[in-house]
Amino acid sequence: MKEFSKATALIIVIIITTLTFFGCNSDDEKAKQALANTVITDETKNTEPKAVPSVKPKITLEKDSLALKAGSSAFLTYTVTPNNFTNSVSFKSDNEAVAVVDSAGRVDALSIGTANIKAEVNGSYALCKITVTESKSENKSLFSTAYTANDDILYENAVSDSYYHLYKIEVNRTKNCVTVYTYDENGEYTVPVRAMICSTGKDKGTVTGNFEIGVKYRWLPLFGDVYGQYVSGFYGNYLFHSVPYLEESPDTLKAEEYNKLGQEASLGCVRLAVADAKWIYDNCDEGTAVSVFDSENDGPLGTPPSMHIDTKSTWDPTDDNKSNPYRTKTPQIYGANDKTIKKGEPFDLLDGITAVDTCQNDITDKIKVTGSVLTNKAGKYHLTYKVTDALSRVATKDIYITVE
């Protein structure tokens, strides 16, 4: 009986111990301890999921500082390693009153001051300090298609006490282009300062040779019962003057003759747009040398473009007369509007975008775009469309493309 009792007691202890180890006990902590004490075989290890090592990307900026003029923009060039994190980069400015940044890293300078742009990706970041200074406005005429250059040398010559004439004028009959030079340190007229489109005489009707500026007239009757503005004679009846007018009035321009600038059209005189004829009239004094010749060379500044006007127009668009309807006109950009697209959707920056100049001529091919859209990266992108016409008049249009 005693032997039976000892065996029974031993069985009970084994049962209790077994139940405790295999979770029959309601105490969760004991169950976890039992699992921790379990021996794991190689076969068991192979069935466990393998740990994935964490990768922290690194971002570096090509420049850690940029100096910009107010109103200008620039792009932050950056590198991300590994590069599969590139579309996760975000940008932020700590002073948006000075500079802002879009989702592609385009920085726009707004006002004088400093701002720090932070480029960040998954906890890694880089900084670029933006210093914005005052923007200097360009001193460009908005009433001429002329090309200009070497203003610094011209200024030095203009304020000097030199006995030289400030300018020399060259007329290329072949190219219908007038190029004006100032003198170099040796007194030679080798420094180009202005190029202007013109119309010389039909069938090479303009005299060739070397001459000088002589008489000048504000208005002068011309052959064919027409009139010219800003007349500067250089040899007998050969003159620099504006395109002809029907009357001695700036609103009677012969538009069809204006549209011939850049080709032979006169009876021998050198026709110019009003702004250019006025420039010679105002700046080239008596005795200024004039050379007329033929050459296939466009000259150091090239031949400026022509700008056609409507045949019903009676005004020269380069005339700065306050009554000129062209005075306040500018180029126009059409079709550029804010837009939202889906992530991965194709997007063409110039699709549907057109432009016209001051005189309504198509200049779509002159449109320039600043900005980019990363179609595989959600965000907001800033695009600037800009076009400049032959009168140096500018149109800009800013839009935002949102990628969702």
C-alpha positions as CSV (number, residue, x, y, z in Angstrom):
1,M,0.0,0.0,0.0
2,K,2.9,2.3,0.9
3,E,4.7,1.4,-2.4
4,F,1.5,2.3,-4.4
5,S,1.3,5.7,-2.7
6,K,4.8,6.6,-3.6
7,A,4.3,5.7,-7.3
8,T,1.0,7.6,-7.4
9,A,2.7,10.7,-5.9
10,L,5.5,10.6,-8.5
11,I,3.0,10.4,-11.4
12,I,1.1,13.4,-10.0
13,V,4.3,15.5,-9.8
14,I,5.3,14.6,-13.4
15,I,1.8,15.5,-14.7
16,I,1.9,18.9,-12.9
17,T,5.3,19.7,-14.2
18,T,4.4,18.8,-17.7
19,L,1.2,20.9,-17.7
20,T,3.2,23.9,-16.4
21,F,5.8,23.7,-19.1
22,F,3.4,23.3,-22.0
23,G,1.0,26.2,-21.4
24,C,-1.8,24.5,-19.5
25,N,-1.0,27.0,-16.7
26,S,-2.8,30.3,-17.3
27,D,0.3,32.3,-16.4
28,D,1.6,33.8,-19.7
29,E,5.1,34.6,-18.3
30,K,5.7,31.0,-17.4
31,A,4.6,29.9,-20.9
32,K,7.1,32.3,-22.4
33,Q,9.9,31.0,-20.1
34,A,9.2,27.5,-21.2
35,L,9.4,28.5,-24.9
36,A,12.7,30.3,-24.2
37,N,14.1,27.1,-22.7
38,T,13.2,25.1,-25.8
39,V,16.2,23.8,-27.8
40,I,16.2,25.1,-31.4
41,T,17.6,22.7,-34.0
42,D,19.2,23.7,-37.3
43,E,16.1,22.6,-39.1
44,T,14.0,25.0,-36.9
45,K,16.4,27.9,-37.7
46,N,15.9,27.5,-41.4
47,T,12.2,28.1,-41.1
48,E,12.6,31.4,-39.2
49,P,12.3,34.7,-41.3
50,K,15.7,36.3,-41.9
51,A,16.2,39.8,-40.5
52,V,16.5,42.6,-43.2
53,P,19.4,45.0,-42.5
54,S,18.2,48.7,-42.2
55,V,19.7,51.0,-44.9
56,K,20.0,54.7,-44.2
57,P,20.4,56.7,-47.4
58,K,22.8,59.6,-47.7
59,I,22.2,62.9,-49.5
60,T,24.9,65.3,-50.6
61,L,24.5,68.7,-52.4
62,E,26.9,69.8,-55.1
63,K,27.1,73.3,-53.4
64,D,26.5,74.2,-49.8
65,S,25.9,77.9,-50.6
66,L,24.5,79.9,-53.5
67,A,24.4,83.6,-54.2
68,L,21.3,84.8,-56.1
69,K,19.9,88.1,-57.3
70,A,16.4,88.8,-56.2
71,G,14.0,87.6,-58.8
72,S,16.3,84.9,-60.1
73,S,16.2,81.1,-59.6
74,A,18.6,78.2,-59.5
75,F,18.5,74.4,-59.0
76,L,20.0,72.4,-56.2
77,T,22.0,69.6,-57.7
78,Y,22.1,66.6,-55.3
79,T,23.2,62.9,-55.1
80,V,21.4,60.2,-53.1
81,T,23.0,56.9,-52.3
82,P,21.6,54.4,-52.8
83,N,19.8,56.1,-55.7
84,N,16.6,54.2,-55.3
85,F,15.8,56.7,-52.6
86,T,16.0,59.7,-55.0
87,N,12.2,60.1,-55.3
88,S,12.0,60.3,-51.5
89,V,13.9,63.6,-51.3
90,S,12.1,66.6,-49.8
91,F,13.1,70.3,-49.7
92,K,12.2,73.0,-47.2
93,S,13.3,76.6,-46.8
94,D,13.6,78.1,-43.3
95,N,12.9,81.6,-44.6
96,E,10.3,81.6,-47.4
97,A,10.2,85.5,-47.4
98,V,13.7,85.3,-48.8
99,A,13.8,82.1,-50.9
100,V,11.3,79.2,-51.6
101,V,12.0,75.8,-53.1
102,D,9.8,73.3,-55.0
103,S,9.7,69.5,-55.0
104,A,12.4,69.3,-57.7
105,G,14.9,71.5,-55.9
106,R,14.2,74.7,-57.8
107,V,15.1,77.7,-55.6
108,D,13.5,81.1,-56.3
109,A,15.1,84.2,-54.7
110,L,12.4,86.6,-53.6
111,S,14.0,89.3,-51.4
112,I,17.3,90.4,-50.0
113,G,18.5,88.2,-47.1
114,T,19.5,84.7,-46.3
115,A,17.7,81.4,-46.1
116,N,18.8,77.8,-45.5
117,I,17.4,75.1,-47.8
118,K,17.2,71.7,-46.3
119,A,17.3,68.6,-48.5
120,E,16.2,65.5,-46.6
121,V,15.7,61.9,-47.3
122,N,14.7,59.3,-44.6
123,G,16.4,61.2,-41.8
124,S,19.5,62.1,-43.7
125,Y,19.9,65.7,-44.8
126,A,22.1,68.4,-46.3
127,L,21.9,72.2,-46.1
128,C,22.5,74.9,-48.7
129,K,22.7,78.6,-47.6
130,I,21.0,81.0,-50.0
131,T,22.2,84.6,-50.0
132,V,19.9,86.9,-52.0
133,T,21.2,90.3,-53.1
134,E,19.6,93.2,-54.9
135,S,18.8,92.7,-58.6
136,K,20.2,95.3,-61.1
137,S,17.8,96.2,-63.9
138,E,19.2,96.0,-67.4
139,N,19.4,99.2,-69.3
140,K,17.9,97.9,-72.5
141,S,15.9,99.9,-75.1
142,L,12.4,98.6,-75.6
143,F,12.1,100.5,-78.9
144,S,14.7,98.9,-81.2
145,T,15.6,95.6,-82.6
146,A,19.3,96.6,-82.6
147,Y,22.0,94.4,-81.0
148,T,24.3,96.3,-78.6
149,A,27.7,95.5,-77.1
150,N,30.8,96.9,-75.3
151,D,28.9,99.5,-73.3
152,D,31.9,99.8,-70.9
153,I,34.4,100.8,-73.6
154,L,31.8,103.1,-75.2
155,Y,31.3,104.9,-71.8
156,E,35.0,105.3,-71.3
157,N,35.3,106.9,-74.7
158,A,32.3,109.1,-74.3
159,V,33.7,110.7,-71.1
160,S,37.2,111.0,-72.4
161,D,38.8,114.2,-73.8
162,S,39.7,112.4,-77.0
163,Y,39.7,114.3,-80.3
164,Y,38.4,111.2,-82.1
165,H,34.8,111.1,-83.3
166,L,33.0,108.7,-81.0
167,Y,31.6,106.4,-83.8
168,K,32.2,105.1,-87.2
169,I,29.3,103.7,-89.3
170,E,29.6,100.7,-91.7
171,V,26.8,99.7,-94.1
172,N,26.8,96.2,-95.5
173,R,24.6,96.3,-98.7
174,T,24.7,92.5,-99.1
175,K,23.3,91.9,-95.6
176,N,21.3,95.1,-95.3
177,C,22.9,95.7,-91.9
178,V,24.4,98.8,-90.3
179,T,27.2,98.2,-87.7
180,V,28.5,101.1,-85.6
181,Y,32.0,101.0,-84.0
182,T,33.8,103.0,-81.4
183,Y,37.6,103.3,-81.2
184,D,40.1,101.1,-79.3
185,E,43.2,102.1,-77.4
186,N,45.0,102.7,-80.7
187,G,42.4,105.0,-82.1
188,E,41.2,102.4,-84.5
189,Y,37.4,101.8,-85.0
190,T,37.4,98.1,-84.1
191,V,35.0,97.9,-81.1
192,P,31.4,97.1,-82.3
193,V,28.7,98.8,-80.2
194,R,25.5,98.6,-82.2
195,A,24.1,96.6,-85.2
196,M,20.8,97.6,-86.9
197,I,18.7,96.1,-89.7
198,C,18.2,98.3,-92.7
199,S,17.0,98.5,-96.3
200,T,19.5,99.7,-98.9
201,G,18.8,100.6,-102.5
202,K,17.1,98.2,-104.9
203,D,19.5,96.7,-107.5
204,K,22.5,97.8,-105.4
205,G,21.3,101.4,-105.7
206,T,23.2,102.6,-102.6
207,V,26.5,104.2,-103.4
208,T,29.6,102.4,-102.1
209,G,32.7,104.1,-100.7
210,N,33.9,106.2,-97.7
211,F,31.9,109.2,-96.6
212,E,31.0,111.4,-93.7
213,I,27.8,112.5,-91.9
214,G,26.8,115.9,-93.0
215,V,23.4,117.6,-93.0
216,K,20.5,116.6,-90.7
217,Y,16.7,117.1,-90.8
218,R,14.0,116.1,-88.3
219,W,11.6,115.6,-91.2
220,L,12.4,115.7,-95.0
221,P,10.3,115.3,-98.1
222,L,11.6,112.3,-100.2
223,F,11.3,111.1,-103.7
224,G,7.9,109.6,-104.4
225,D,5.8,112.2,-102.4
226,V,6.7,110.6,-99.1
227,Y,8.5,111.8,-96.0
228,G,11.3,110.6,-93.8
229,Q,12.0,111.1,-90.0
230,Y,15.4,111.6,-88.4
231,V,17.4,112.2,-91.6
232,S,21.2,112.2,-91.6
233,G,22.9,112.8,-95.0
234,F,26.3,111.1,-95.8
235,Y,26.8,111.8,-99.6
236,G,24.7,114.0,-101.8
237,N,21.1,112.6,-101.9
238,Y,22.2,109.5,-100.0
239,L,20.7,109.6,-96.5
240,F,20.0,107.6,-93.4
241,H,16.3,108.0,-92.6
242,S,13.2,106.2,-91.4
243,V,10.9,104.1,-93.5
244,P,8.7,106.5,-95.6
245,Y,5.5,108.2,-94.3
246,L,2.6,109.5,-96.4
247,E,2.6,112.7,-94.5
248,E,4.9,114.6,-92.1
249,S,3.1,112.8,-89.3
250,P,4.3,109.6,-87.3
251,D,0.9,107.9,-87.7
252,T,1.1,107.7,-91.5
253,L,3.7,105.0,-91.9
254,K,3.8,102.9,-95.0
255,A,3.5,99.5,-93.4
256,E,4.4,97.5,-96.5
257,E,7.7,99.4,-96.7
258,Y,8.5,98.8,-93.0
259,N,8.0,95.1,-93.6
260,K,10.8,95.2,-96.2
261,L,13.5,96.0,-93.6
262,G,16.3,93.5,-94.1
263,Q,16.1,93.6,-97.9
264,E,16.7,96.0,-100.8
265,A,13.8,98.4,-101.0
266,S,14.9,102.1,-101.3
267,L,15.9,104.3,-104.3
268,G,19.4,104.5,-102.8
269,C,19.1,105.8,-99.3
270,V,19.6,103.6,-96.2
271,R,16.2,103.1,-94.5
272,L,16.0,102.2,-90.8
273,A,13.4,101.7,-88.2
274,V,12.5,105.0,-86.4
275,A,14.5,104.1,-83.2
276,D,17.6,103.4,-85.2
277,A,17.4,106.4,-87.5
278,K,16.9,108.5,-84.4
279,W,19.9,107.0,-82.8
280,I,22.2,108.0,-85.7
281,Y,20.5,111.5,-85.8
282,D,21.1,112.0,-82.0
283,N,24.5,110.4,-81.6
284,C,26.6,110.6,-84.7
285,D,27.8,114.1,-85.2
286,E,28.9,115.9,-88.3
287,G,32.1,114.3,-89.6
288,T,31.3,110.8,-88.4
289,A,32.9,108.4,-90.9
290,V,30.5,106.2,-93.0
291,S,31.7,103.2,-95.1
292,V,29.4,101.4,-97.5
293,F,30.4,98.1,-99.0
294,D,29.4,94.5,-99.9
295,S,30.2,91.5,-97.8
296,E,28.8,88.0,-97.1
297,N,30.0,88.5,-93.5
298,D,27.2,89.5,-91.1
299,G,29.7,91.5,-89.0
300,P,30.8,91.0,-85.4
301,L,27.3,91.5,-83.9
302,G,25.3,89.8,-86.7
303,T,22.2,91.1,-88.4
304,P,19.3,91.8,-86.1
305,P,15.9,90.3,-86.9
306,S,13.0,92.0,-88.7
307,M,9.7,92.5,-87.0
308,H,6.7,92.6,-89.3
309,I,3.6,94.6,-88.6
310,D,0.0,94.3,-89.8
311,T,-0.3,96.0,-93.2
312,K,-3.1,98.1,-91.8
313,S,-0.9,99.6,-89.2
314,T,0.2,103.2,-89.5
315,W,2.8,103.3,-86.8
316,D,6.4,102.1,-86.6
317,P,6.6,99.9,-83.4
318,T,10.0,101.2,-82.5
319,D,8.8,104.8,-82.3
320,D,8.8,106.0,-78.7
321,N,6.1,108.6,-79.4
322,K,3.6,108.7,-76.6
323,S,0.7,108.3,-79.0
324,N,2.1,105.1,-80.5
325,P,-0.3,102.2,-79.8
326,Y,2.7,99.8,-79.8
327,R,4.3,101.7,-76.9
328,T,2.5,99.7,-74.2
329,K,2.2,96.4,-76.0
330,T,4.2,93.4,-74.9
331,P,4.6,89.7,-76.0
332,Q,2.0,87.3,-74.8
333,I,2.2,83.6,-73.7
334,Y,-0.9,81.4,-74.1
335,G,-1.8,77.9,-72.8
336,A,0.3,77.9,-69.6
337,N,-1.9,77.1,-66.7
338,D,-1.7,75.4,-63.3
339,K,-2.4,71.7,-63.6
340,T,-2.7,68.5,-61.5
341,I,-1.6,65.2,-63.0
342,K,-1.4,61.6,-61.7
343,K,1.8,60.1,-60.6
344,G,3.5,58.4,-63.6
345,E,1.4,60.4,-66.1
346,P,3.4,61.8,-69.1
347,F,3.8,65.5,-69.1
348,D,5.3,67.7,-71.9
349,L,6.5,71.1,-70.7
350,L,5.7,72.8,-74.0
351,D,2.6,71.0,-75.1
352,G,-0.1,73.5,-76.0
353,I,2.1,76.5,-75.1
354,T,2.3,79.4,-77.7
355,A,3.6,82.9,-77.8
356,V,3.4,86.1,-79.9
357,D,5.5,89.2,-80.0
358,T,4.6,92.8,-79.5
359,C,3.3,92.9,-83.1
360,Q,1.4,89.6,-82.8
361,N,4.0,87.5,-84.8
362,D,4.3,83.9,-83.7
363,I,7.5,83.5,-81.6
364,T,6.6,80.1,-79.9
365,D,10.0,78.8,-80.8
366,K,11.6,81.4,-78.6
367,I,9.9,80.2,-75.4
368,K,12.2,79.2,-72.6
369,V,11.2,77.1,-69.6
370,T,12.7,77.2,-66.2
371,G,11.8,74.3,-63.9
372,S,11.1,70.6,-64.2
373,V,8.4,68.1,-63.2
374,L,9.4,64.7,-61.7
375,T,6.3,62.7,-62.8
376,N,7.3,59.7,-60.6
377,K,7.5,61.8,-57.5
378,A,4.5,63.3,-55.8
379,G,4.9,67.0,-55.1
380,K,4.4,70.6,-56.3
381,Y,6.6,71.9,-59.2
382,H,7.2,75.5,-60.2
383,L,7.6,76.3,-63.9
384,T,8.4,79.7,-65.4
385,Y,7.7,80.4,-69.1
386,K,9.6,83.3,-70.6
387,V,9.8,84.8,-74.1
388,T,11.7,87.8,-75.4
389,D,10.8,89.5,-78.7
390,A,13.0,91.5,-81.1
391,L,12.2,94.7,-79.2
392,S,13.7,93.1,-76.0
393,R,10.2,93.2,-74.5
394,V,9.6,90.2,-72.2
395,A,6.6,88.1,-71.1
396,T,6.7,85.6,-68.3
397,K,4.2,83.2,-66.9
398,D,4.6,81.2,-63.7
399,I,2.5,78.0,-63.2
400,Y,2.5,75.1,-60.7
401,I,2.1,71.5,-61.6
402,T,0.9,69.2,-58.8
403,V,1.8,65.4,-59.1
404,E,-0.5,63.3,-56.9
